[in-house]
Amino acid sequence: MSSAHYPEHPASVAKARAFVASSLGEAPDELRDRAVLITSELATNAILHARSDFTITATITDGELQVAVTDSGGVRFPLPRQPVHDEPHGRGLLIADSLADQWGIDSQPYATTVWFTLAMPSMSQPPGM
């Protein structure tokens, strides 16, 4: 398990993406791309909606990557939206739902964690096995 804490600043999103990408080592590009995109959306949500600093935790166990984004906003429970086509925001949780194997939300009075998991292929097997 590794984690990193970031301030409430737009530049933190790129740093969070780089942190998750580096946590994946030699993972396939497709897995890395999904993990980085979902992380980007969740980190952006922490800044835009919770208006909070945030912590990213990445854990790889038993063939699975779990990434958790915890903010200290804790004001309201995040819910997926159905934005109209020209809305510039509101798709972060929909992206997590479509790209993650599993995802969820753990809410406490002063913190919210949105997490997702992705299956990690065995690095000793050739692709497609």
QUIBELJO-V848716 format. One record per backbone hydrogen bond with DSSP energy under -0.5 kcal/mol. CO is the residue of the C=O (numbers start at 1). NH is the residue of the N-H. If there is no record, write none. Layout:
co:nh
CO:NH
CO:NH
This chain:
co:nh
2:58
4:56
6:54
7:9
9:12
10:13
10:14
11:15
12:16
13:17
14:18
15:19
16:20
17:21
18:22
19:23
20:24
21:24
22:25
24:27
28:32
29:33
30:34
31:35
32:36
33:37
34:38
35:39
36:40
37:41
38:42
39:43
40:44
41:45
42:46
43:47
44:48
45:49
45:50
46:52
53:72
54:6
55:70
56:4
57:68
58:2
59:61
59:66
61:64
63:120
64:61
65:118
66:59
67:116
68:57
68:70
69:71
69:114
70:55
71:112
84:87
90:81
91:95
92:96
93:97
94:98
95:99
96:100
102:117
104:115
105:107
106:113
108:111
111:108
112:71
113:106
113:115
114:69
115:104
116:67
117:101
117:102
118:65
119:121
122:125
126:129
